[in-house]
């Protein structure tokens, strides 16, 4: 049976990652289970805002956003991330997130979404910083970028490179706490936001990162007939960490799966899609 993939999700009520499929079906992603699939046909545009692509367009295998140019434009036209919803009346929260030693960022998310945004990004540790209107949250991001040099984005290649051999729980929380303390000393932002006390949340156990071995390669793209199969070691953000007999520890960004029609494959199928060797590339995607 062929299923068309809609990507990976972290529903709040489940507290685990699931693969989403066209039509609303989901498949839980459980560490230790075998996962295997083979791509068929061509990769199609997933459309925008819940609507199918009117052009029925195909998209390249290597892009992480499976949308044609027109659907990408429509999607960004209603995007908080693209600053096109300045009048959004919802309450927003500003957070500080830690992905590994020295990898901290500031970001915002709608309060009603809880910590889903942090799970989607693969944040190992996070703490809330403040809550309030959207534009006040946006201004706080800008203030912290300017005053402390805290970025609002960290490339996934950098996140993947540090997931094995993470520091102890207390040490990673301490790095977030130090940034939280420095942020509180910056004036201006807390005049329009309600400051929130430091309360670290650690996702390492939920992701399955404890004892995670160093990855040997990362999938570049799916191709027609190409298989990805192995034992699931961990799920962090959009990434699946798989152990395979022939290829070792392989990382798959599930955003590359969106738009493909997939059929099942046995674990012995291994990896028969293009990959990048991380031992040669030094961990860069």
Backbone torsions as a table, in degrees:
resi	resn	phi	psi	omega
1	UNK	NA	136.5	-179.3
2	UNK	-99.3	129.6	175.5
3	UNK	-120.0	142.8	178.4
4	UNK	-98.7	124.5	-172.1
5	UNK	-80.4	138.4	175.4
6	UNK	-111.0	5.4	176.3
7	UNK	106.5	-174.0	-178.0
8	UNK	-102.2	144.8	177.6
9	UNK	-134.8	160.2	176.1
10	UNK	-124.9	75.3	-179.5
11	UNK	-62.2	136.5	-176.2
12	UNK	-58.2	-41.4	-173.9
13	UNK	-71.7	-23.1	-174.9
14	UNK	-87.1	-32.1	-175.2
15	UNK	54.8	35.6	172.4
16	UNK	-156.1	159.4	179.5
17	UNK	-79.8	148.3	175.8
18	UNK	-135.8	148.4	168.3
19	UNK	-88.0	133.6	-179.7
20	UNK	-101.3	145.1	-178.8
21	UNK	-126.8	151.7	177.2
22	UNK	-56.0	131.5	-177.2
23	UNK	102.1	-5.3	174.9
24	UNK	98.2	-2.9	178.9
25	UNK	-72.7	153.4	176.2
26	UNK	-135.0	153.2	176.2
27	UNK	-126.7	117.5	178.4
28	UNK	-62.5	144.1	178.8
29	UNK	-108.6	106.9	-174.6
30	UNK	-115.0	128.3	179.2
31	UNK	-59.1	141.1	-179.5
32	UNK	93.3	-15.2	179.0
33	UNK	-84.8	153.1	175.1
34	UNK	-81.3	136.1	178.1
35	UNK	-128.7	129.8	-179.9
36	UNK	-155.4	136.1	178.1
37	UNK	-153.5	163.7	177.1
38	UNK	-133.5	134.1	-179.1
39	UNK	-80.0	145.8	178.7
40	UNK	-131.4	150.5	174.6
41	UNK	68.7	-139.7	-179.8
42	UNK	-118.4	156.7	179.0
43	UNK	-82.9	121.1	-176.4
44	UNK	-101.9	153.2	175.5
45	UNK	-62.2	136.8	-177.8
46	UNK	-87.3	-0.2	179.0
47	UNK	82.4	-164.2	-176.1
48	UNK	-143.9	139.3	174.5
49	UNK	54.3	38.3	178.0
50	UNK	82.7	2.2	-179.7
51	UNK	-107.2	141.3	179.3
52	UNK	-66.8	156.6	178.4
53	UNK	-65.1	122.5	-178.4
54	UNK	-68.4	-19.3	-178.4
55	UNK	-93.5	-12.6	-174.4
56	UNK	58.8	37.6	-172.3
57	UNK	-73.9	155.0	170.5
58	UNK	-98.7	155.5	-179.5
59	UNK	-129.7	154.7	-179.6
60	UNK	-64.7	153.5	-177.8
61	UNK	-71.4	-25.4	-172.5
62	UNK	-89.3	-9.6	-178.6
63	UNK	-81.4	143.9	-179.1
64	UNK	-85.7	-18.4	176.7
65	UNK	-106.2	107.8	-172.9
66	UNK	-82.8	61.0	179.0
67	UNK	-130.7	143.1	171.9
68	UNK	-72.4	171.8	-175.7
69	UNK	-60.4	-40.0	-178.2
70	UNK	-68.3	-44.8	179.7
71	UNK	-69.0	-33.7	176.2
72	UNK	-64.0	-39.2	178.4
73	UNK	-64.6	-43.7	179.8
74	UNK	-65.9	-37.8	-179.4
75	UNK	-66.3	-42.1	-178.8
76	UNK	-72.9	-19.2	178.6
77	UNK	-68.6	-13.4	178.8
78	UNK	-129.7	45.5	-173.1
79	UNK	-119.8	128.3	172.7
80	UNK	-64.5	-40.4	-178.5
81	UNK	-61.2	-30.0	-179.3
82	UNK	-92.6	8.5	178.6
83	UNK	59.6	35.9	178.7
84	UNK	-106.1	7.2	179.0
85	UNK	-127.4	54.9	-175.6
86	UNK	-64.0	-21.7	-177.6
87	UNK	-97.7	16.2	178.7
88	UNK	-60.3	120.8	-175.5
89	UNK	-82.9	-4.8	-175.8
90	UNK	-69.8	158.9	173.1
91	UNK	-81.4	136.6	179.5
92	UNK	-115.9	155.7	175.2
93	UNK	-119.1	140.9	173.1
94	UNK	-98.8	137.1	-178.6
95	UNK	-129.3	158.4	169.6
96	UNK	-113.2	126.6	-175.4
97	UNK	-123.5	143.8	-179.1
98	UNK	-120.3	129.4	-178.3
99	UNK	-114.1	-11.2	-178.3
100	UNK	165.0	172.8	-177.8
101	UNK	-52.2	120.8	179.0
102	UNK	79.0	-2.0	-177.6
103	UNK	-105.9	86.5	178.8
104	UNK	-122.3	147.9	179.3
105	UNK	-143.2	163.6	173.1
106	UNK	-112.7	145.7	179.1
107	UNK	-157.3	175.2	178.3
108	UNK	-131.0	154.7	176.4
109	UNK	-153.6	151.0	176.6
110	UNK	-63.1	133.6	-176.3
111	UNK	-57.5	-35.3	-178.0
112	UNK	-64.6	-18.2	-179.3
113	UNK	-84.6	-6.8	-179.4
114	UNK	60.2	-135.5	-177.9
115	UNK	-96.0	11.4	-176.7
116	UNK	-56.4	-41.1	-179.1
117	UNK	-61.9	-36.8	179.3
118	UNK	-68.8	-38.8	176.4
119	UNK	-66.0	-41.1	-179.8
120	UNK	-62.6	-32.2	-179.3
121	UNK	-86.2	-11.2	-178.5
122	UNK	80.5	28.9	178.8
123	UNK	-68.6	122.0	-179.8
124	UNK	-73.6	-41.1	176.9
125	UNK	-135.9	145.6	172.9
126	UNK	-149.6	161.3	170.7
127	UNK	-143.1	141.6	173.1
128	UNK	-68.6	150.2	178.7
129	UNK	-115.0	-41.4	-178.7
130	UNK	-167.2	171.2	-179.7
131	UNK	-143.4	149.0	179.8
132	UNK	163.8	-161.5	-178.5
133	UNK	-65.1	157.4	-177.8
134	UNK	-55.3	-51.5	-173.9
135	UNK	-67.5	-31.6	174.9
136	UNK	-66.1	-38.4	177.2
137	UNK	-65.5	-41.1	178.1
138	UNK	-62.2	-43.3	179.8
139	UNK	-62.7	-35.6	178.4
140	UNK	-63.4	-42.6	174.9
141	UNK	-54.3	-47.7	-177.3
142	UNK	-65.3	-41.5	179.2
143	UNK	-60.9	-44.0	-177.2
144	UNK	-71.8	-33.6	174.8
145	UNK	-63.3	-43.1	-177.2
146	UNK	-74.4	-42.0	-174.0
147	UNK	-82.0	-36.6	-174.4
148	UNK	-118.9	-5.2	-179.2
149	UNK	69.7	26.1	179.5
150	UNK	-81.9	120.7	-177.8
151	UNK	-74.8	162.2	173.4
152	UNK	-104.8	2.0	176.4
153	UNK	-144.8	143.7	173.2
154	UNK	-132.0	125.8	-178.6
155	UNK	-59.4	143.8	-179.4
156	UNK	-63.1	-30.6	177.9
157	UNK	-58.7	-39.0	179.3
158	UNK	-70.2	-37.8	178.2
159	UNK	-63.5	-44.6	-177.8
160	UNK	-64.4	-34.6	-173.7
161	UNK	-67.1	-18.2	-173.9
162	UNK	-117.5	9.9	-175.1
163	UNK	-73.8	-25.8	177.2
164	UNK	-90.7	145.2	179.4
165	UNK	67.7	39.1	180.0
166	UNK	-67.8	153.2	174.9
167	UNK	-62.9	170.4	177.9
168	UNK	-63.6	160.9	-177.5
169	UNK	-53.9	-47.7	-177.0
170	UNK	-64.6	-36.5	-177.6
171	UNK	-69.4	-40.1	-179.7
172	UNK	-73.2	-34.1	175.2
173	UNK	-65.6	-36.3	-178.4
174	UNK	-63.3	-34.0	179.6
175	UNK	-67.9	-38.6	177.0
176	UNK	-68.9	-40.0	-179.6
177	UNK	-62.6	-38.8	179.1
178	UNK	-64.7	-41.1	177.3
179	UNK	-66.5	-40.9	177.9
180	UNK	-57.9	-42.5	178.8
181	UNK	-63.8	-43.2	179.9
182	UNK	-64.9	-38.1	180.0
183	UNK	-64.3	-41.4	-179.4
184	UNK	-62.5	-24.7	179.9
185	UNK	-81.6	-9.7	178.7
186	UNK	-85.4	125.4	-177.4
187	UNK	-80.9	160.6	171.3
188	UNK	102.4	-50.1	-171.9
189	UNK	-67.0	-34.8	-175.5
190	UNK	-83.2	9.3	174.1
191	UNK	-80.5	-23.1	-179.0
192	UNK	-117.1	-7.0	176.7
193	UNK	-119.0	150.6	173.0
194	UNK	-84.4	112.8	-180.0
195	UNK	-64.7	145.3	177.8
196	UNK	-119.4	139.4	-177.7
197	UNK	-68.0	158.9	179.7
198	UNK	-67.1	124.0	179.6
199	UNK	-149.2	86.9	-173.3
200	UNK	-68.1	141.9	173.9
201	UNK	-120.3	125.0	-176.2
202	UNK	-108.4	125.2	-177.3
203	UNK	-103.0	4.1	-173.2
204	UNK	-57.4	-45.2	-179.3
205	UNK	-67.3	-40.5	178.6
206	UNK	-62.1	-40.5	178.9
207	UNK	-73.2	-25.8	-175.4
208	UNK	88.2	30.5	-173.6
209	UNK	-87.6	-13.8	-179.4
210	UNK	-64.3	120.3	-179.6
211	UNK	75.1	13.2	-178.6
212	UNK	-64.9	126.9	178.4
213	UNK	-72.5	164.0	178.6
214	UNK	-68.1	134.1	179.9
215	UNK	-72.0	144.0	179.4
216	UNK	-98.9	-25.2	-179.4
217	UNK	-158.2	164.4	178.4
218	UNK	-133.1	139.5	-179.9
219	UNK	-69.6	131.7	178.0
220	UNK	-86.8	-38.9	-178.3
221	UNK	-167.4	159.5	169.9
222	UNK	-92.8	153.3	179.5
223	UNK	-136.9	154.0	179.0
224	UNK	-55.3	127.4	-179.9
225	UNK	84.9	-10.2	-178.3
226	UNK	-78.3	141.5	-176.8
227	UNK	-110.4	150.4	169.4
228	UNK	-133.0	117.9	-176.7
229	UNK	-151.9	140.4	178.3
230	UNK	174.5	-170.1	178.2
231	UNK	-96.2	130.5	-177.2
232	UNK	-74.3	120.4	178.1
233	UNK	-93.3	-43.6	-174.4
234	UNK	-159.7	158.9	173.4
235	UNK	-133.4	119.4	-179.9
236	UNK	-133.6	118.6	-175.3
237	UNK	61.9	-128.8	178.5
238	UNK	-91.3	2.7	-170.8
239	UNK	-95.0	133.6	169.6
240	UNK	-101.4	130.2	175.1
241	UNK	-103.7	118.3	-173.7
242	UNK	-119.2	141.1	171.5
243	UNK	-102.0	124.1	-179.5
244	UNK	-121.1	151.4	-176.7
245	UNK	-65.7	-42.3	-174.1
246	UNK	-94.4	-28.7	-171.4
247	UNK	-110.6	0.8	179.1
248	UNK	73.2	-144.0	-176.8
249	UNK	-88.0	113.0	-175.9
250	UNK	-117.4	138.9	178.0
251	UNK	-106.2	132.9	176.1
252	UNK	-120.8	120.0	172.1
253	UNK	-78.6	111.9	-174.3
254	UNK	-66.7	-12.6	174.8
255	UNK	-63.7	-22.4	176.4
256	UNK	-74.7	-14.2	-179.5
257	UNK	-84.5	-26.4	-175.6
258	UNK	-57.6	134.8	177.7
259	UNK	91.5	-10.5	178.6
260	UNK	-91.9	146.3	167.2
261	UNK	-89.0	128.6	-172.4
262	UNK	-122.8	143.3	172.7
263	UNK	-121.7	158.5	-178.1
264	UNK	-67.2	152.5	175.9
265	UNK	-141.4	146.1	178.3
266	UNK	-72.2	156.1	-179.1
267	UNK	-57.6	-31.6	-178.8
268	UNK	-67.2	-13.5	179.5
269	UNK	-66.6	-24.8	176.3
270	UNK	62.5	-144.4	-177.3
271	UNK	-115.9	115.4	177.6
272	UNK	-128.3	38.8	174.4
273	UNK	-123.8	162.6	-179.3
274	UNK	-62.2	135.5	178.1
275	UNK	-132.1	162.9	172.7
276	UNK	-111.9	130.3	-179.8
277	UNK	-78.1	112.7	-177.2
278	UNK	-74.4	-23.1	178.7
279	UNK	-70.5	-23.2	177.2
280	UNK	-91.3	-40.3	-174.8
281	UNK	-84.0	-3.3	178.3
282	UNK	70.1	27.3	175.0
283	UNK	91.2	3.4	-178.8
284	UNK	-93.1	140.7	-178.9
285	UNK	-79.5	NA	NA
